[in-house]
Amino acid sequence: MTGEVPLSPDDLREVARYAAQCAQEVLSIFEATHPGDRRPRAAVEAAWTFAHGARRTNLQRTTAWAAHRAAQEAATEAAREAARAAGHAAGAAYLHPLAKATQVGHILGAGAYAARAAELAASGDRTVGERWIEQARRRATPALVAVLGRYPAAPVGGGRVAELMSALDASLRPS
């Protein structure tokens, strides 16, 4: 698949809404370790702002980068992945209309990072991550699945987050 993918503002809002839902559920993992650091929460709030109809602005981009910086500074791996989920939520507003598998990270990245954060918070219990992926699958609306279907499958490989993302991606595509 090459070329451009049709994306409407409503499509982008649906992706941002989904990503914000996924990331919001693991904010407490980050905040338990870094109670005074609001960067990941601000990123999720920026994703919700766009998802609820506001124009896409530099707010989503700057809060996404700030959440990723918070991830780099996080004291635990679980907190790091929770902050990355938040960064992906705000960044979802910037899904590109390029028919490339790497764009799937804008759609499903928050869900995959949230699953990994929950898994790590449960002492690395992989069944926890799998349950979170199932929850993310159930959360996906037909509109989100339609957007995802315009892109090639998620890239395979690259660690546990990529594995979780591939599992989520496969669960949302027709077999």
C-alpha positions as CSV (number, residue, x, y, z in Angstrom):
1,M,0.0,0.0,0.0
2,T,1.4,3.3,-1.0
3,G,0.2,6.9,-1.5
4,E,-2.2,8.9,0.7
5,V,-4.9,7.8,3.0
6,P,-8.1,9.8,3.2
7,L,-8.5,11.4,6.6
8,S,-11.2,13.8,7.7
9,P,-11.1,15.9,10.9
10,D,-13.7,13.5,12.4
11,D,-11.3,10.6,11.6
12,L,-8.5,12.3,13.4
13,R,-10.8,13.1,16.4
14,E,-11.8,9.5,16.6
15,V,-8.2,8.4,16.7
16,A,-7.4,11.0,19.4
17,R,-10.4,10.0,21.5
18,Y,-9.3,6.4,21.4
19,A,-5.7,7.2,22.3
20,A,-6.8,9.5,25.1
21,Q,-9.0,6.8,26.6
22,C,-6.1,4.3,26.5
23,A,-3.5,6.6,28.0
24,Q,-5.8,8.1,30.7
25,E,-6.1,4.8,32.3
26,V,-2.4,4.5,33.1
27,L,-1.7,8.1,34.2
28,S,-1.9,7.0,37.8
29,I,1.1,4.8,37.2
30,F,3.2,7.8,36.2
31,E,1.7,10.1,38.8
32,A,2.4,7.6,41.7
33,T,6.1,7.9,41.0
34,H,6.1,11.6,39.9
35,P,3.2,13.3,41.6
36,G,4.3,16.8,40.8
37,D,4.9,16.2,37.1
38,R,1.8,17.1,35.1
39,R,3.3,16.7,31.6
40,P,1.7,13.4,30.7
41,R,-1.7,14.5,32.1
42,A,-1.4,17.7,30.1
43,A,-0.8,15.6,27.0
44,V,-3.9,13.5,27.6
45,E,-5.9,16.6,28.3
46,A,-4.7,18.1,25.0
47,A,-5.8,14.9,23.2
48,W,-9.3,15.2,24.8
49,T,-9.5,18.9,23.8
50,F,-9.0,18.0,20.2
51,A,-11.2,14.9,20.4
52,H,-14.0,17.0,21.7
53,G,-14.0,19.3,18.7
54,A,-11.3,22.0,19.3
55,R,-9.0,22.8,16.4
56,R,-5.8,20.9,16.2
57,T,-3.1,23.3,17.4
58,N,0.4,23.4,18.6
59,L,-0.9,22.4,22.1
60,Q,-1.2,18.7,21.0
61,R,2.3,18.7,19.5
62,T,4.1,20.5,22.4
63,T,2.3,18.4,25.1
64,A,3.2,15.2,23.3
65,W,6.9,16.2,23.2
66,A,6.7,17.2,26.9
67,A,5.2,13.8,27.9
68,H,7.9,12.0,25.9
69,R,10.5,14.1,27.8
70,A,8.8,13.1,31.1
71,A,9.2,9.5,29.9
72,Q,12.9,9.9,29.4
73,E,13.2,11.3,33.0
74,A,10.9,8.8,34.7
75,A,12.3,6.8,37.6
76,T,10.7,3.5,36.7
77,E,10.0,1.6,33.5
78,A,6.3,1.5,34.2
79,A,6.1,5.2,34.7
80,R,8.2,5.7,31.5
81,E,5.7,3.6,29.4
82,A,2.7,5.4,31.0
83,A,4.2,8.8,30.0
84,R,4.8,7.5,26.5
85,A,1.2,6.4,26.2
86,A,0.2,10.0,27.1
87,G,2.6,11.4,24.5
88,H,1.1,9.1,21.9
89,A,-2.4,10.3,22.8
90,A,-1.6,13.9,22.2
91,G,0.4,13.0,19.1
92,A,-2.5,11.0,17.7
93,A,-4.0,14.3,16.4
94,Y,-1.0,14.4,14.0
95,L,-1.7,11.1,12.2
96,H,-0.4,11.5,8.7
97,P,-2.3,10.5,5.6
98,L,0.6,8.4,4.4
99,A,-0.1,4.8,3.7
100,K,2.8,3.5,5.8
101,A,2.8,0.9,8.5
102,T,4.6,3.3,10.8
103,Q,1.6,5.5,11.0
104,V,-0.3,2.7,12.9
105,G,1.7,3.9,15.9
106,H,-0.3,7.1,15.9
107,I,-3.5,5.1,16.0
108,L,-2.6,2.2,18.4
109,G,0.6,3.5,20.2
110,A,-1.2,4.8,23.2
111,G,-3.0,1.5,23.7
112,A,0.2,-0.5,23.3
113,Y,2.2,1.7,25.7
114,A,-0.6,1.7,28.2
115,A,-0.7,-2.1,28.1
116,R,3.0,-2.3,28.7
117,A,2.8,0.2,31.6
118,A,0.1,-1.9,33.2
119,E,2.1,-5.1,32.6
120,L,5.2,-3.6,34.2
121,A,3.3,-2.2,37.2
122,A,2.1,-5.8,37.7
123,S,5.8,-7.0,38.0
124,G,6.0,-7.8,34.3
125,D,3.0,-10.1,34.2
126,R,2.4,-10.6,30.5
127,T,-1.2,-11.7,31.1
128,V,-1.9,-8.2,32.4
129,G,-0.7,-6.7,29.1
130,E,-2.7,-9.2,27.1
131,R,-5.9,-8.2,29.1
132,W,-5.2,-4.6,28.5
133,I,-4.9,-5.3,24.7
134,E,-8.2,-7.1,24.9
135,Q,-9.7,-4.1,26.6
136,A,-8.3,-1.8,24.0
137,R,-9.7,-4.0,21.3
138,R,-13.2,-3.8,22.8
139,R,-12.8,0.0,23.2
140,A,-12.2,0.4,19.4
141,T,-15.3,1.8,17.6
142,P,-16.2,0.9,14.0
143,A,-15.0,4.4,13.0
144,L,-11.6,3.7,14.5
145,V,-11.3,0.3,12.9
146,A,-12.2,1.9,9.5
147,V,-9.4,4.4,9.9
148,L,-7.0,1.7,10.9
149,G,-8.0,-0.4,7.9
150,R,-6.8,2.3,5.5
151,Y,-3.2,1.6,6.7
152,P,-0.9,-1.4,6.3
153,A,-0.6,-3.7,9.3
154,A,1.6,-2.5,12.2
155,P,5.3,-3.3,11.8
156,V,6.5,-6.5,13.5
157,G,9.4,-6.7,15.9
158,G,11.1,-4.2,18.1
159,G,10.3,-5.3,21.6
160,R,7.3,-5.9,23.8
161,V,5.5,-2.7,23.0
162,A,5.7,-3.6,19.3
163,E,4.5,-7.1,20.1
164,L,1.5,-5.7,22.0
165,M,0.8,-3.2,19.2
166,S,0.9,-6.0,16.6
167,A,-1.5,-8.1,18.7
168,L,-3.9,-5.2,19.0
169,D,-3.6,-4.4,15.3
170,A,-4.3,-8.0,14.3
171,S,-7.3,-8.2,16.6
172,L,-8.9,-5.2,14.9
173,R,-8.5,-6.4,11.3
174,P,-10.7,-8.9,9.6
175,S,-9.1,-12.4,9.6
